[in-house]
């Protein structure tokens, strides 16, 4: 998991999330996401797609993610 930098996670109120297990889960999730995105990028490039366009599509996809807990 060397590709994922150490991140100081914070709550919406700005408090540091210090639970080791929570940090471990977040780190594992990010590594899984990184690997899936890497595999998808490689597939796109092998199929003749522009890698810059693929990165733009990924960025737009992330921007459209919704928080199902917001406001509740």
N, CA, C and O atoms as a GROMACS GRO file, in nm:
protein
  288
    1UNK      N    1   0.082  -0.120   0.000
    1UNK     CA    2   0.000   0.000   0.000
    1UNK      C    3   0.086   0.126   0.000
    1UNK      O    4   0.046   0.230   0.051
    2UNK      N    5   0.202   0.115  -0.057
    2UNK     CA    6   0.296   0.226  -0.057
    2UNK      C    7   0.248   0.343  -0.143
    2UNK      O    8   0.297   0.454  -0.126
    3UNK      N    9   0.154   0.320  -0.235
    3UNK     CA   10   0.108   0.426  -0.324
    3UNK      C   11   0.008   0.520  -0.257
    3UNK      O   12  -0.020   0.628  -0.309
    4UNK      N   13  -0.045   0.481  -0.144
    4UNK     CA   14  -0.141   0.564  -0.072
    4UNK      C   15  -0.067   0.642   0.036
    4UNK      O   16  -0.008   0.582   0.127
    5UNK      N   17  -0.069   0.776   0.028
    5UNK     CA   18   0.003   0.854   0.129
    5UNK      C   19  -0.065   0.847   0.265
    5UNK      O   20  -0.184   0.814   0.274
    6UNK      N   21   0.010   0.876   0.369
    6UNK     CA   22  -0.047   0.885   0.503
    6UNK      C   23  -0.139   1.006   0.505
    6UNK      O   24  -0.099   1.116   0.466
    7UNK      N   25  -0.261   0.986   0.549
    7UNK     CA   26  -0.361   1.092   0.550
    7UNK      C   27  -0.411   1.110   0.692
    7UNK      O   28  -0.439   1.013   0.762
    8UNK      N   29  -0.422   1.235   0.736
    8UNK     CA   30  -0.485   1.265   0.864
    8UNK      C   31  -0.633   1.286   0.832
    8UNK      O   32  -0.672   1.389   0.778
    9UNK      N   33  -0.715   1.186   0.868
    9UNK     CA   34  -0.858   1.192   0.842
    9UNK      C   35  -0.926   1.278   0.946
    9UNK      O   36  -0.891   1.275   1.064
   10UNK      N   37  -1.024   1.354   0.903
   10UNK     CA   38  -1.096   1.444   0.992
   10UNK      C   39  -1.246   1.424   0.978
   10UNK      O   40  -1.296   1.388   0.872
   11UNK      N   41  -1.317   1.448   1.087
   11UNK     CA   42  -1.463   1.444   1.087
   11UNK      C   43  -1.514   1.572   1.021
   11UNK      O   44  -1.435   1.665   0.999
   12UNK      N   45  -1.643   1.580   0.991
   12UNK     CA   46  -1.697   1.705   0.935
   12UNK      C   47  -1.677   1.825   1.029
   12UNK      O   48  -1.677   1.940   0.985
   13UNK      N   49  -1.660   1.797   1.158
   13UNK     CA   50  -1.636   1.905   1.255
   13UNK      C   51  -1.488   1.940   1.268
   13UNK      O   52  -1.452   2.031   1.343
   14UNK      N   53  -1.402   1.868   1.195
   14UNK     CA   54  -1.260   1.897   1.197
   14UNK      C   55  -1.180   1.816   1.297
   14UNK      O   56  -1.058   1.833   1.307
   15UNK      N   57  -1.247   1.729   1.372
   15UNK     CA   58  -1.176   1.647   1.470
   15UNK      C   59  -1.101   1.534   1.398
   15UNK      O   60  -1.149   1.481   1.298
   16UNK      N   61  -0.985   1.499   1.450
   16UNK     CA   62  -0.904   1.392   1.391
   16UNK      C   63  -0.968   1.257   1.419
   16UNK      O   64  -1.007   1.227   1.532
   17UNK      N   65  -0.979   1.175   1.315
   17UNK     CA   66  -1.026   1.037   1.330
   17UNK      C   67  -0.902   0.956   1.367
   17UNK      O   68  -0.812   0.938   1.285
   18UNK      N   69  -0.899   0.906   1.490
   18UNK     CA   70  -0.779   0.842   1.542
   18UNK      C   71  -0.791   0.691   1.557
   18UNK      O   72  -0.692   0.624   1.590
   19UNK      N   73  -0.909   0.634   1.532
   19UNK     CA   74  -0.929   0.491   1.549
   19UNK      C   75  -0.844   0.414   1.447
   19UNK      O   76  -0.861   0.432   1.326
   20UNK      N   77  -0.756   0.330   1.496
   20UNK     CA   78  -0.664   0.255   1.410
   20UNK      C   79  -0.739   0.168   1.310
   20UNK      O   80  -0.701   0.160   1.194
   21UNK      N   81  -0.846   0.103   1.354
   21UNK     CA   82  -0.923   0.016   1.265
   21UNK      C   83  -0.992   0.095   1.154
   21UNK      O   84  -0.997   0.051   1.040
   22UNK      N   85  -1.045   0.212   1.188
   22UNK     CA   86  -1.110   0.296   1.087
   22UNK      C   87  -1.008   0.342   0.982
   22UNK      O   88  -1.035   0.339   0.862
   23UNK      N   89  -0.893   0.383   1.029
   23UNK     CA   90  -0.786   0.428   0.938
   23UNK      C   91  -0.741   0.313   0.849
   23UNK      O   92  -0.714   0.333   0.730
   24UNK      N   93  -0.731   0.194   0.907
   24UNK     CA   94  -0.692   0.076   0.830
   24UNK      C   95  -0.794   0.047   0.719
   24UNK      O   96  -0.755   0.020   0.605
   25UNK      N   97  -0.923   0.053   0.751
   25UNK     CA   98  -1.028   0.028   0.652
   25UNK      C   99  -1.023   0.133   0.541
   25UNK      O  100  -1.033   0.099   0.423
   26UNK      N  101  -1.008   0.259   0.578
   26UNK     CA  102  -1.000   0.366   0.479
   26UNK      C  103  -0.881   0.344   0.385
   26UNK      O  104  -0.893   0.360   0.264
   27UNK      N  105  -0.768   0.308   0.441
   27UNK     CA  106  -0.647   0.284   0.362
   27UNK      C  107  -0.665   0.166   0.267
   27UNK      O  108  -0.627   0.173   0.150
   28UNK      N  109  -0.725   0.058   0.318
   28UNK     CA  110  -0.750  -0.060   0.234
   28UNK      C  111  -0.848  -0.026   0.121
   28UNK      O  112  -0.829  -0.069   0.008
   29UNK      N  113  -0.952   0.050   0.153
   29UNK     CA  114  -1.048   0.092   0.050
   29UNK      C  115  -0.980   0.174  -0.059
   29UNK      O  116  -1.004   0.152  -0.177
   30UNK      N  117  -0.896   0.268  -0.018
   30UNK     CA  118  -0.827   0.350  -0.117
   30UNK      C  119  -0.734   0.268  -0.205
   30UNK      O  120  -0.723   0.293  -0.325
   31UNK      N  121  -0.668   0.171  -0.148
   31UNK     CA  122  -0.579   0.086  -0.227
   31UNK      C  123  -0.660   0.003  -0.327
   31UNK      O  124  -0.618  -0.013  -0.441
   32UNK      N  125  -0.774  -0.049  -0.285
   32UNK     CA  126  -0.860  -0.124  -0.377
   32UNK      C  127  -0.908  -0.034  -0.491
   32UNK      O  128  -0.907  -0.075  -0.607
   33UNK      N  129  -0.951   0.087  -0.457
   33UNK     CA  130  -0.996   0.182  -0.559
   33UNK      C  131  -0.882   0.215  -0.655
   33UNK      O  132  -0.903   0.219  -0.776
   34UNK      N  133  -0.762   0.238  -0.601
   34UNK     CA  134  -0.647   0.268  -0.685
   34UNK      C  135  -0.620   0.155  -0.783
   34UNK      O  136  -0.595   0.179  -0.901
   35UNK      N  137  -0.626   0.031  -0.734
   35UNK     CA  138  -0.597  -0.083  -0.820
   35UNK      C  139  -0.704  -0.101  -0.928
   35UNK      O  140  -0.670  -0.129  -1.043
   36UNK      N  141  -0.831  -0.085  -0.893
   36UNK     CA  142  -0.938  -0.096  -0.992
   36UNK      C  143  -0.924   0.014  -1.098
   36UNK      O  144  -0.941  -0.013  -1.217
   37UNK      N  145  -0.894   0.135  -1.055
   37UNK     CA  146  -0.875   0.246  -1.150
   37UNK      C  147  -0.754   0.221  -1.239
   37UNK      O  148  -0.759   0.249  -1.359
   38UNK      N  149  -0.646   0.170  -1.182
   38UNK     CA  150  -0.526   0.138  -1.262
   38UNK      C  151  -0.558   0.033  -1.367
   38UNK      O  152  -0.519   0.048  -1.483
   39UNK      N  153  -0.629  -0.072  -1.327
   39UNK     CA  154  -0.667  -0.178  -1.422
   39UNK      C  155  -0.756  -0.122  -1.533
   39UNK      O  156  -0.738  -0.155  -1.650
   40UNK      N  157  -0.852  -0.038  -1.496
   40UNK     CA  158  -0.943   0.020  -1.595
   40UNK      C  159  -0.868   0.114  -1.690
   40UNK      O  160  -0.897   0.116  -1.810
   41UNK      N  161  -0.773   0.191  -1.638
   41UNK     CA  162  -0.692   0.277  -1.724
   41UNK      C  163  -0.612   0.195  -1.824
   41UNK      O  164  -0.608   0.227  -1.943
   42UNK      N  165  -0.550   0.089  -1.776
   42UNK     CA  166  -0.473   0.003  -1.866
   42UNK      C  167  -0.561  -0.058  -1.974
   42UNK      O  168  -0.521  -0.065  -2.090
   43UNK      N  169  -0.682  -0.103  -1.936
   43UNK     CA  170  -0.774  -0.157  -2.035
   43UNK      C  171  -0.810  -0.053  -2.140
   43UNK      O  172  -0.809  -0.081  -2.260
   44UNK      N  173  -0.841   0.068  -2.093
   44UNK     CA  174  -0.879   0.176  -2.186
   44UNK      C  175  -0.766   0.206  -2.284
   44UNK      O  176  -0.790   0.220  -2.404
   45UNK      N  177  -0.644   0.215  -2.233
   45UNK     CA  178  -0.529   0.244  -2.320
   45UNK      C  179  -0.507   0.130  -2.420
   45UNK      O  180  -0.480   0.155  -2.538
   46UNK      N  181  -0.517   0.006  -2.373
   46UNK     CA  182  -0.500  -0.108  -2.462
   46UNK      C  183  -0.607  -0.112  -2.571
   46UNK      O  184  -0.584  -0.164  -2.680
   47UNK      N  185  -0.725  -0.055  -2.542
   47UNK     CA  186  -0.833  -0.051  -2.641
   47UNK      C  187  -0.826   0.074  -2.728
   47UNK      O  188  -0.916   0.099  -2.809
   48UNK      N  189  -0.720   0.153  -2.711
   48UNK     CA  190  -0.698   0.268  -2.797
   48UNK      C  191  -0.753   0.399  -2.747
   48UNK      O  192  -0.754   0.497  -2.822
   49UNK      N  193  -0.797   0.405  -2.622
   49UNK     CA  194  -0.850   0.531  -2.567
   49UNK      C  195  -0.737   0.620  -2.518
   49UNK      O  196  -0.628   0.573  -2.483
   50UNK      N  197  -0.765   0.749  -2.515
   50UNK     CA  198  -0.670   0.847  -2.465
   50UNK      C  199  -0.668   0.844  -2.312
   50UNK      O  200  -0.773   0.854  -2.248
   51UNK      N  201  -0.550   0.829  -2.254
   51UNK     CA  202  -0.543   0.817  -2.108
   51UNK      C  203  -0.587   0.946  -2.039
   51UNK      O  204  -0.645   0.940  -1.930
   52UNK      N  205  -0.561   1.063  -2.098
   52UNK     CA  206  -0.602   1.189  -2.036
   52UNK      C  207  -0.755   1.198  -2.032
   52UNK      O  208  -0.812   1.245  -1.933
   53UNK      N  209  -0.821   1.154  -2.138
   53UNK     CA  210  -0.967   1.155  -2.139
   53UNK      C  211  -1.021   1.060  -2.033
   53UNK      O  212  -1.118   1.092  -1.964
   54UNK      N  213  -0.959   0.943  -2.020
   54UNK     CA  214  -1.004   0.846  -1.921
   54UNK      C  215  -0.991   0.904  -1.780
   54UNK      O  216  -1.080   0.886  -1.697
   55UNK      N  217  -0.880   0.973  -1.754
   55UNK     CA  218  -0.861   1.035  -1.622
   55UNK      C  219  -0.968   1.142  -1.596
   55UNK      O  220  -1.016   1.155  -1.484
   56UNK      N  221  -1.005   1.216  -1.699
   56UNK     CA  222  -1.110   1.318  -1.686
   56UNK      C  223  -1.243   1.252  -1.652
   56UNK      O  224  -1.317   1.302  -1.566
   57UNK      N  225  -1.273   1.141  -1.718
   57UNK     CA  226  -1.398   1.069  -1.690
   57UNK      C  227  -1.398   1.018  -1.545
   57UNK      O  228  -1.499   1.028  -1.477
   58UNK      N  229  -1.285   0.965  -1.499
   58UNK     CA  230  -1.276   0.919  -1.360
   58UNK      C  231  -1.297   1.034  -1.262
   58UNK      O  232  -1.368   1.019  -1.162
   59UNK      N  233  -1.237   1.147  -1.290
   59UNK     CA  234  -1.253   1.265  -1.204
   59UNK      C  235  -1.398   1.307  -1.197
   59UNK      O  236  -1.450   1.337  -1.089
   60UNK      N  237  -1.465   1.310  -1.312
   60UNK     CA  238  -1.607   1.346  -1.315
   60UNK      C  239  -1.691   1.245  -1.237
   60UNK      O  240  -1.786   1.282  -1.168
   61UNK      N  241  -1.656   1.118  -1.249
   61UNK     CA  242  -1.728   1.014  -1.177
   61UNK      C  243  -1.717   1.035  -1.026
   61UNK      O  244  -1.816   1.024  -0.955
   62UNK      N  245  -1.598   1.065  -0.979
   62UNK     CA  246  -1.576   1.088  -0.836
   62UNK      C  247  -1.654   1.212  -0.790
   62UNK      O  248  -1.713   1.212  -0.682
   63UNK      N  249  -1.654   1.316  -0.871
   63UNK     CA  250  -1.725   1.439  -0.835
   63UNK      C  251  -1.875   1.417  -0.821
   63UNK      O  252  -1.942   1.492  -0.750
   64UNK      N  253  -1.928   1.315  -0.889
   64UNK     CA  254  -2.073   1.289  -0.886
   64UNK      C  255  -2.114   1.190  -0.777
   64UNK      O  256  -2.232   1.159  -0.763
   65UNK      N  257  -2.018   1.140  -0.700
   65UNK     CA  258  -2.052   1.050  -0.589
   65UNK      C  259  -2.140   1.125  -0.489
   65UNK      O  260  -2.117   1.243  -0.461
   66UNK      N  261  -2.240   1.056  -0.436
   66UNK     CA  262  -2.333   1.119  -0.342
   66UNK      C  263  -2.316   1.062  -0.203
   66UNK      O  264  -2.294   0.942  -0.186
   67UNK      N  265  -2.325   1.147  -0.104
   67UNK     CA  266  -2.322   1.108   0.036
   67UNK      C  267  -2.463   1.070   0.078
   67UNK      O  268  -2.548   1.158   0.091
   68UNK      N  269  -2.492   0.941   0.099
   68UNK     CA  270  -2.627   0.901   0.134
   68UNK      C  271  -2.668   0.940   0.278
   68UNK      O  272  -2.785   0.929   0.315
   69UNK      N  273  -2.572   0.986   0.357
   69UNK     CA  274  -2.598   1.019   0.497
   69UNK      C  275  -2.609   1.168   0.521
   69UNK      O  276  -2.639   1.211   0.632
   70UNK      N  277  -2.584   1.248   0.418
   70UNK     CA  278  -2.586   1.393   0.432
   70UNK      C  279  -2.726   1.442   0.469
   70UNK      O  280  -2.826   1.405   0.408
   71UNK      N  281  -2.730   1.525   0.570
   71UNK     CA  282  -2.857   1.584   0.613
   71UNK      C  283  -2.939   1.495   0.706
   71UNK      O  284  -3.050   1.531   0.746
   72UNK      N  285  -2.882   1.378   0.739
   72UNK     CA  286  -2.963   1.287   0.820
   72UNK      C  287  -2.913   1.264   0.954
   72UNK      O  288  -2.975   1.189   1.030
   0.00000   0.00000   0.00000
